[in-house]
Amino acid sequence: MTDFSSALHAAFDVPDPREAVNRIKNVVAHELSQTDTRAKVTKTDFFNHSFAPDLVLSWPNERERLVFLKSDTRPAVLRDDVAAIRKHDPIVFALDPVNEDPLDTDEYQSPPRDDDTLLADSRGMEVLIESRVSEPVVGLASSAVLQGGRGLLTEREAEAMASSVAAGFNGAKQLDTGTTAAAVAQISGHFDQRRTSRLLRFLGAVWVGSGGTASSFPGEQDVTGDLDGTALEFLMELPPIDDFEFWRRIGRPLTLESISQLRVEDDSENLQHLVESNLDVLHARACRVLERQQELGEEETTKFRWRLERQMLCLRGSRFSTYFASKVDELKVEPQDGEGISLHELLRRAEQRRTSISELELATPTRTVSYATVTRDDISHDEELIRLSSTFSSTAYVQTAVASLFGTRPLVCDFPSRTGKGRTAAKFPLGTLAPVALSLLTATTVEERQALDQVTRYYNEVQRQPTLFEVEDASAIQSSISNQSQADVGEIES
């Protein structure tokens, strides 16, 4: 007898009928929650009713699904019960094992294809729960079962489904047509149209991510759509897949917004792979840096890790957390108020990343001065700026500065709030924005800058390689640039 069966029998043995019903519902609700941890289970005031559900399942942005508990599992009774409520596409949950398909009889006409009723017993659900432990990808199927499973789900069917989905995932990774086709057939027969489409898009994305083509994916269904959030979340929870090309193919259609909505615990290794492989297509317009203290038991390290916090993508280090958003008002963390920085400190930070500063604002307690050239070119080595700043007292701080990324996209850095934002509609790939913004808005150590280079290494590797003419041109002017840079640095130090 399983733990669920024991709990269910104990609930039936409670003398008070009302308390017995409440405990039975609690036991079933717990099992459904284990089958899909994302589901919200609500109890009703009914029990074993012909037309009123016992439980209601709900998910964000999904339709509700009604659950009818049935204690009488005789085939004739179950057939009548299903016939009375099938228009709701419900889950009929048998409290005792179903040993034969009550709908598979000569005198009963099989349900039409658009009938998405699911007849399940407790053992079928338990098989899916247990299978998730050894094969986490089965969790995607168990979630889909509650949302849109159809047909019969007993122990045998659940075992076939779990093994088929797990084998299909591994088959898609290995471009195994036969194994993947078997999973496609299994999925197509046990889920409604929407869940079938989602699961096949998942397998199709894994197939393409592994180097296959959409046209060679086994099955007639269209698998070219983007992955939904649930499928992506399950990919994040799987054992680490250390394959740059796989994650790059998976992530090309993604946006910062779609990743920010995911619910992922901690700093999943697969989240690191997904983000780091797609730093050129994930664009942000704003970021904010917050100081942080290491948590109790947290390992001391200079490494940076991508995380999802407060529905934002975050790059967390040992001293700072940097949050990224598509708009300034989507930064859901309040700034930590501070002061500006000295001009010398700004120029030092800009030099570390070879970042051009096109304008800035200096302020004292009583005056504010804005400085920029007419052509908006780099002012970080401007002799006039150095002379002007020497006339200010030691209380003069840079409040804002505008960095030019890619030559034409202005990044406005506000130092008191440690916030960076693109001017007008300017957005930046995370591979550039993360290291530049963090290095300008905070005082980073050599080790931290090296760690930033490490976390963005794939972005740097996939940048456009110079053409032959560019290489020749670069060689011709290299010495003059080097000499000029040394002179500029000497002027700043003096």
C-alpha positions as CSV (number, residue, x, y, z in Angstrom):
1,M,0.0,0.0,0.0
2,T,1.4,3.4,-1.0
3,D,1.6,6.4,1.3
4,F,-1.3,8.0,-0.6
5,S,-3.5,4.9,-0.3
6,S,-2.7,4.7,3.5
7,A,-3.7,8.3,4.0
8,L,-6.8,7.8,1.9
9,H,-7.9,4.8,3.9
10,A,-7.2,6.6,7.2
11,A,-9.4,9.4,6.0
12,F,-12.3,7.1,5.2
13,D,-12.1,5.6,8.7
14,V,-12.7,8.9,10.4
15,P,-16.1,8.5,12.3
16,D,-17.3,12.0,11.6
17,P,-18.6,12.0,7.9
18,R,-17.8,15.7,7.4
19,E,-14.3,15.4,8.8
20,A,-13.8,12.3,6.7
21,V,-14.8,14.2,3.5
22,N,-12.5,17.1,4.4
23,R,-9.5,14.7,5.0
24,I,-10.2,12.9,1.7
25,K,-10.1,16.1,-0.2
26,N,-7.0,17.2,1.6
27,V,-5.2,14.0,0.7
28,V,-6.2,14.3,-3.0
29,A,-5.4,18.0,-3.1
30,H,-1.9,17.2,-1.7
31,E,-1.3,14.5,-4.4
32,L,-2.5,16.9,-7.2
33,S,-0.2,19.6,-5.8
34,Q,2.7,17.1,-5.9
35,T,1.8,16.2,-9.5
36,D,2.0,19.9,-10.5
37,T,3.6,22.2,-8.0
38,R,2.4,25.2,-9.9
39,A,-1.3,24.3,-9.6
40,K,-3.5,26.0,-7.0
41,V,-6.1,23.5,-5.6
42,T,-9.3,24.9,-4.2
43,K,-11.9,22.8,-2.3
44,T,-15.6,23.2,-2.8
45,D,-18.5,22.4,-0.5
46,F,-19.5,19.3,-2.5
47,F,-18.5,15.7,-2.4
48,N,-19.1,12.8,-4.9
49,H,-21.7,15.0,-6.6
50,S,-23.0,14.2,-10.1
51,F,-22.6,17.8,-11.5
52,A,-20.7,19.8,-8.9
53,P,-16.9,19.5,-8.7
54,D,-15.1,18.6,-5.4
55,L,-11.9,20.5,-6.3
56,V,-10.9,23.2,-8.7
57,L,-7.4,23.5,-10.2
58,S,-6.2,26.9,-11.4
59,W,-3.0,28.4,-12.9
60,P,-2.0,31.9,-13.8
61,N,-3.2,32.7,-17.4
62,E,-4.8,29.2,-17.8
63,R,-8.3,28.1,-17.6
64,E,-9.6,26.3,-14.5
65,R,-10.1,22.6,-14.5
66,L,-12.8,20.9,-12.5
67,V,-12.0,17.7,-10.5
68,F,-14.7,15.2,-9.6
69,L,-13.9,12.6,-7.0
70,K,-15.5,9.2,-7.5
71,S,-15.6,6.4,-4.9
72,D,-17.5,3.9,-7.1
73,T,-15.2,2.6,-9.8
74,R,-17.5,0.0,-11.3
75,P,-17.3,0.5,-15.1
76,A,-21.0,1.1,-15.7
77,V,-21.1,3.7,-12.9
78,L,-18.0,5.5,-14.2
79,R,-19.4,5.5,-17.7
80,D,-22.6,7.2,-16.6
81,D,-20.6,9.7,-14.4
82,V,-18.3,10.7,-17.2
83,A,-21.2,11.0,-19.7
84,A,-22.9,13.5,-17.3
85,I,-20.0,15.9,-16.9
86,R,-17.8,15.4,-20.0
87,K,-18.8,18.7,-21.5
88,H,-16.6,20.4,-18.9
89,D,-13.5,18.5,-20.0
90,P,-13.0,17.6,-16.3
91,I,-10.6,15.3,-14.3
92,V,-12.5,12.3,-13.0
93,F,-10.4,11.1,-10.0
94,A,-11.2,7.6,-8.9
95,L,-10.4,7.0,-5.2
96,D,-9.9,3.3,-5.9
97,P,-7.7,1.8,-8.6
98,V,-9.3,1.5,-12.0
99,N,-8.3,-2.0,-13.3
100,E,-9.9,-1.7,-16.7
101,D,-10.9,1.1,-19.1
102,P,-14.6,1.6,-18.3
103,L,-15.0,3.5,-21.6
104,D,-13.5,0.8,-23.8
105,T,-16.5,-1.4,-24.2
106,D,-18.6,-2.5,-27.2
107,E,-21.8,-1.0,-26.0
108,Y,-20.1,2.4,-25.3
109,Q,-19.1,4.7,-28.1
110,S,-15.6,6.1,-27.7
111,P,-15.4,9.8,-26.8
112,P,-14.8,12.1,-29.8
113,R,-11.4,13.7,-30.3
114,D,-12.5,17.0,-28.9
115,D,-13.6,15.3,-25.6
116,D,-10.7,16.2,-23.3
117,T,-12.0,14.3,-20.2
118,L,-9.3,12.7,-18.1
119,L,-10.1,9.6,-16.0
120,A,-7.3,9.0,-13.5
121,D,-6.8,7.0,-10.4
122,S,-4.3,7.7,-7.5
123,R,-1.7,5.2,-8.7
124,G,-1.4,6.9,-12.0
125,M,-0.7,10.2,-10.4
126,E,1.8,8.6,-8.0
127,V,3.8,7.2,-10.9
128,L,4.2,10.7,-12.4
129,I,5.2,12.1,-9.1
130,E,7.8,9.3,-8.5
131,S,9.1,9.5,-12.1
132,R,10.0,13.2,-11.7
133,V,12.6,12.2,-9.1
134,S,14.7,10.2,-11.5
135,E,13.7,12.1,-14.7
136,P,12.9,15.7,-13.9
137,V,11.7,16.3,-17.5
138,V,8.7,14.2,-16.7
139,G,7.5,17.1,-14.5
140,L,6.6,18.9,-17.7
141,A,4.3,16.1,-18.7
142,S,2.8,15.8,-15.2
143,S,2.0,19.5,-15.2
144,A,0.4,19.2,-18.7
145,V,-1.7,16.2,-17.5
146,L,-3.5,18.3,-14.9
147,Q,-4.0,21.2,-17.3
148,G,-5.0,19.2,-20.4
149,G,-4.6,15.5,-20.0
150,R,-7.3,13.3,-21.7
151,G,-8.3,9.6,-21.8
152,L,-7.3,7.1,-19.2
153,L,-4.4,7.5,-16.7
154,T,-3.8,4.5,-14.5
155,E,-0.5,3.0,-13.4
156,R,0.2,1.4,-16.8
157,E,-0.6,4.5,-18.9
158,A,1.3,6.8,-16.5
159,E,4.4,4.5,-16.7
160,A,4.2,4.5,-20.5
161,M,3.8,8.3,-20.6
162,A,6.7,9.0,-18.2
163,S,9.1,6.7,-20.0
164,S,8.1,8.0,-23.4
165,V,8.5,11.7,-22.5
166,A,11.9,11.0,-20.8
167,A,13.0,8.9,-23.8
168,G,11.7,11.5,-26.2
169,F,13.7,14.3,-24.5
170,N,16.9,12.2,-24.7
171,G,16.0,11.2,-28.2
172,A,15.6,14.8,-29.3
173,K,18.9,15.7,-27.8
174,Q,20.6,12.9,-29.8
175,L,18.5,13.5,-32.9
176,D,17.1,10.0,-32.6
177,T,14.1,10.0,-35.0
178,G,12.6,6.7,-33.8
179,T,12.6,7.5,-30.1
180,T,11.4,11.0,-30.6
181,A,8.6,9.9,-33.0
182,A,7.4,7.4,-30.3
183,A,7.2,10.3,-27.8
184,V,5.4,12.5,-30.3
185,A,2.7,9.8,-30.8
186,Q,2.3,9.3,-27.1
187,I,1.9,13.0,-26.4
188,S,-0.5,13.4,-29.3
189,G,-2.9,10.8,-27.9
190,H,-3.0,11.8,-24.2
191,F,-3.3,15.6,-24.2
192,D,-5.6,18.3,-25.5
193,Q,-4.6,20.4,-28.5
194,R,-3.0,23.2,-26.5
195,R,-0.9,21.0,-24.2
196,T,0.1,18.8,-27.2
197,S,1.3,21.8,-29.0
198,R,3.3,23.0,-26.0
199,L,5.0,19.6,-25.4
200,L,5.8,19.2,-29.1
201,R,7.3,22.7,-29.2
202,F,9.4,21.7,-26.2
203,L,10.7,18.6,-27.9
204,G,11.1,20.5,-31.2
205,A,13.2,23.2,-29.5
206,V,15.4,20.5,-28.0
207,W,15.7,18.9,-31.4
208,V,16.7,22.1,-33.1
209,G,18.9,23.1,-30.1
210,S,20.8,19.8,-30.6
211,G,21.5,20.7,-34.2
212,G,18.5,19.3,-36.1
213,T,16.2,21.2,-38.3
214,A,12.5,22.0,-37.8
215,S,11.7,20.2,-41.0
216,S,13.4,17.0,-39.9
217,F,11.6,16.8,-36.6
218,P,9.4,13.7,-36.6
219,G,5.7,14.4,-36.6
220,E,3.3,16.5,-38.6
221,Q,2.7,19.1,-36.0
222,D,4.1,22.6,-36.2
223,V,6.9,23.0,-33.7
224,T,8.3,26.3,-34.8
225,G,6.6,28.4,-32.1
226,D,8.5,29.8,-29.1
227,L,8.8,27.8,-25.9
228,D,6.3,28.8,-23.2
229,G,7.4,29.7,-19.7
230,T,6.6,26.3,-18.2
231,A,8.8,24.5,-20.7
232,L,11.7,26.9,-20.1
233,E,11.3,26.5,-16.3
234,F,11.6,22.8,-16.6
235,L,14.7,23.1,-18.8
236,M,16.2,25.3,-16.1
237,E,15.5,22.6,-13.5
238,L,17.1,19.7,-15.5
239,P,20.6,18.5,-14.7
240,P,23.2,20.9,-16.2
241,I,23.5,20.8,-20.0
242,D,26.9,22.2,-20.7
243,D,26.5,22.9,-24.5
244,F,26.9,26.4,-25.8
245,E,25.3,25.8,-29.2
246,F,22.3,24.0,-27.6
247,W,21.5,27.0,-25.4
248,R,22.3,29.5,-28.1
249,R,19.7,27.8,-30.4
250,I,17.2,27.5,-27.6
251,G,17.6,31.2,-26.6
252,R,17.5,33.1,-29.9
253,P,13.8,33.9,-29.8
254,L,13.9,34.9,-26.2
255,T,13.7,38.4,-24.7
256,L,14.7,39.9,-21.4
257,E,11.0,40.1,-20.5
258,S,10.3,36.4,-21.2
259,I,13.3,35.3,-19.1
260,S,12.4,37.7,-16.2
261,Q,8.9,36.1,-15.9
262,L,10.4,32.6,-15.2
263,R,10.2,31.1,-11.8
264,V,13.6,29.5,-11.1
265,E,15.0,28.7,-7.7
266,D,18.5,30.0,-6.9
267,D,21.1,30.4,-9.6
268,S,20.4,27.3,-11.8
269,E,23.4,26.2,-13.8
270,N,21.2,25.9,-16.9
271,L,20.1,29.5,-16.3
272,Q,23.8,30.5,-16.4
273,H,24.2,28.6,-19.7
274,L,21.0,30.1,-21.2
275,V,21.9,33.7,-20.4
276,E,25.6,33.5,-21.1
277,S,25.0,32.0,-24.5
278,N,22.5,34.7,-25.6
279,L,24.0,37.9,-24.2
280,D,23.8,39.4,-27.7
281,V,20.0,39.0,-28.1
282,L,19.0,39.9,-24.6
283,H,18.6,43.7,-24.5
284,A,17.9,46.0,-21.6
285,R,17.3,49.7,-21.4
286,A,17.9,50.2,-17.7
287,C,19.9,48.8,-14.8
288,R,20.4,49.5,-11.1
289,V,23.2,48.5,-8.8
290,L,22.6,47.7,-5.1
291,E,25.1,46.9,-2.5
292,R,24.6,43.6,-0.7
293,Q,26.0,41.7,2.2
294,Q,26.9,38.0,1.9
295,E,24.3,35.7,3.3
296,L,25.0,33.4,6.2
297,G,26.9,30.4,5.0
298,E,27.4,31.9,1.5
299,E,30.8,31.0,-0.1
300,E,33.2,33.9,-0.5
301,T,33.9,34.3,-4.2
302,T,34.5,37.0,-6.7
303,K,32.4,35.2,-9.3
304,F,29.2,36.7,-10.7
305,R,26.1,34.6,-11.2
306,W,22.8,35.3,-13.1
307,R,19.7,35.0,-11.0
308,L,16.0,35.8,-11.2
309,E,14.8,38.1,-8.4
310,R,11.6,40.1,-8.1
311,Q,10.7,39.2,-11.7
312,M,14.0,40.7,-12.9
313,L,17.2,39.3,-14.3
314,C,20.0,40.0,-11.8
315,L,23.7,39.6,-12.0
316,R,24.9,39.0,-8.4
317,G,28.4,39.3,-7.1
318,S,29.8,39.2,-3.5
319,R,29.3,42.9,-3.0
320,F,26.8,44.1,-5.5
321,S,23.6,42.9,-7.3
322,T,22.8,44.5,-10.6
323,Y,19.2,44.4,-11.9
324,F,18.2,44.7,-15.5
325,A,14.9,45.8,-17.1
326,S,13.4,46.9,-20.4
327,K,12.2,50.2,-18.8
328,V,13.3,52.3,-15.9
329,D,9.9,52.0,-14.2
330,E,10.3,48.2,-14.4
331,L,13.2,48.3,-12.0
332,K,11.4,46.9,-9.0
333,V,14.1,47.7,-6.5
334,E,14.4,51.1,-4.8
335,P,17.8,52.8,-5.2
336,Q,20.2,53.2,-2.3
337,D,20.7,56.9,-2.1
338,G,24.3,58.1,-2.2
339,E,26.5,60.8,-3.4
340,G,28.1,61.4,-6.8
341,I,31.7,60.6,-7.5
342,S,34.8,62.7,-8.1
343,L,35.8,63.5,-11.7
344,H,39.1,61.7,-11.1
345,E,37.2,58.6,-10.1
346,L,34.9,58.8,-13.1
347,L,37.8,59.1,-15.5
348,R,39.6,56.2,-13.8
349,R,36.5,53.9,-14.1
350,A,36.0,55.0,-17.8
351,E,39.7,54.2,-18.6
352,Q,39.4,50.7,-17.1
353,R,36.7,49.8,-19.6
354,R,38.0,52.0,-22.4
355,T,34.6,53.7,-22.3
356,S,33.9,57.0,-24.0
357,I,32.2,59.8,-21.9
358,S,30.4,62.3,-24.1
359,E,29.0,64.6,-21.4
360,L,28.7,65.0,-17.6
361,E,27.3,67.1,-14.9
362,L,29.4,68.4,-12.0
363,A,27.7,69.7,-8.8
364,T,28.6,71.5,-5.6
365,P,26.2,72.3,-2.8
366,T,25.5,75.6,-4.5
367,R,26.3,75.2,-8.2
368,T,25.8,72.8,-11.1
369,V,27.9,72.7,-14.3
370,S,27.2,70.6,-17.4
371,Y,30.1,69.8,-19.7
372,A,30.0,68.4,-23.3
373,T,31.7,69.2,-26.6
374,V,29.6,70.4,-29.6
375,T,30.3,67.1,-31.4
376,R,29.5,65.0,-28.4
377,D,32.9,63.2,-28.7
378,D,34.9,61.7,-25.9
379,I,35.7,64.2,-23.2
380,S,37.4,61.9,-20.8
381,H,40.9,63.2,-21.9
382,D,39.8,66.8,-22.5
383,E,42.4,69.2,-21.1
384,E,39.8,72.0,-20.7
385,L,37.7,69.7,-18.5
386,I,40.7,68.9,-16.3
387,R,41.5,72.6,-15.9
388,L,37.8,73.5,-15.2
389,S,37.5,70.8,-12.5
390,S,40.5,72.2,-10.7
391,T,38.7,75.4,-10.1
392,F,36.0,73.6,-8.1
393,S,36.3,72.8,-4.4
394,S,36.7,69.3,-3.1
395,T,32.9,69.2,-2.6
396,A,32.3,69.0,-6.4
397,Y,31.0,65.6,-7.5
398,V,29.9,64.1,-10.8
399,Q,26.1,63.5,-10.5
400,T,25.6,62.1,-14.0
401,A,27.6,61.1,-17.0
402,V,26.7,59.9,-20.4
403,A,28.7,56.9,-21.8
404,S,28.7,56.2,-25.5
405,L,28.2,52.5,-26.3
406,F,28.7,51.3,-29.9
407,G,29.5,54.9,-30.7
408,T,25.9,56.1,-31.0
409,R,23.9,54.7,-28.1
410,P,24.0,57.0,-25.0
411,L,23.9,55.4,-21.6
412,V,23.0,57.9,-18.9
413,C,24.7,57.0,-15.6
414,D,23.2,58.5,-12.4
415,F,25.7,58.0,-9.6
416,P,23.7,58.9,-6.5
417,S,21.2,56.2,-7.4
418,R,23.6,53.9,-9.2
419,T,21.2,53.7,-12.1
420,G,21.9,53.5,-15.8
421,K,19.4,54.0,-18.5
422,G,19.4,54.4,-22.3
423,R,18.6,57.9,-23.5
424,T,15.3,58.0,-25.5
425,A,14.7,54.4,-26.8
426,A,18.3,53.2,-26.7
427,K,18.7,49.6,-25.6
428,F,21.9,47.6,-25.1
429,P,22.8,43.9,-25.3
430,L,23.6,42.5,-21.8
431,G,27.0,41.4,-22.9
432,T,28.0,45.1,-23.2
433,L,25.7,46.8,-20.7
434,A,26.5,44.5,-17.7
435,P,30.3,45.0,-17.6
436,V,30.3,48.7,-18.6
437,A,27.4,49.8,-16.3
438,L,28.7,47.9,-13.3
439,S,32.3,49.2,-13.8
440,L,31.1,52.8,-14.2
441,L,28.5,52.8,-11.4
442,T,30.7,51.1,-8.8
443,A,34.3,51.0,-7.9
444,T,35.3,47.5,-9.0
445,T,38.4,45.5,-8.1
446,V,40.7,43.9,-10.7
447,E,39.3,40.5,-9.6
448,E,35.7,41.7,-10.1
449,R,36.5,43.1,-13.6
450,Q,38.1,39.7,-14.5
451,A,35.0,38.0,-13.2
452,L,32.8,40.2,-15.3
453,D,34.9,39.3,-18.4
454,Q,34.5,35.7,-17.5
455,V,30.7,35.8,-17.2
456,T,30.5,37.6,-20.6
457,R,33.2,35.6,-22.3
458,Y,30.8,34.0,-24.8
459,Y,29.5,37.4,-25.9
460,N,33.0,38.6,-26.6
461,E,33.8,35.5,-28.5
462,V,30.9,35.8,-30.9
463,Q,31.4,39.4,-31.7
464,R,32.0,40.2,-35.4
465,Q,35.6,39.3,-36.4
466,P,37.4,42.1,-38.3
467,T,37.8,41.8,-42.1
468,L,41.2,41.7,-43.8
469,F,41.0,45.4,-44.6
470,E,40.1,46.2,-41.0
471,V,43.1,44.2,-39.8
472,E,45.4,46.0,-42.1
473,D,43.9,49.4,-41.2
474,A,44.2,48.5,-37.5
475,S,47.9,47.6,-37.9
476,A,48.6,50.9,-39.6
477,I,47.2,53.1,-36.8
478,Q,47.9,50.9,-33.8
479,S,51.2,52.7,-32.9
480,S,49.7,56.1,-33.1
481,I,46.7,55.1,-30.9
482,S,49.1,53.6,-28.4
483,N,51.3,56.7,-28.2
484,Q,48.3,59.0,-27.9
485,S,46.8,56.8,-25.1
486,Q,50.0,57.0,-23.1
487,A,50.1,60.7,-23.5
488,D,46.5,61.1,-22.4
489,V,47.0,58.9,-19.3
490,G,50.0,61.0,-18.4
491,E,47.9,64.1,-18.6
492,I,45.2,62.7,-16.3
493,E,47.7,61.5,-13.7
494,S,49.3,64.9,-13.7
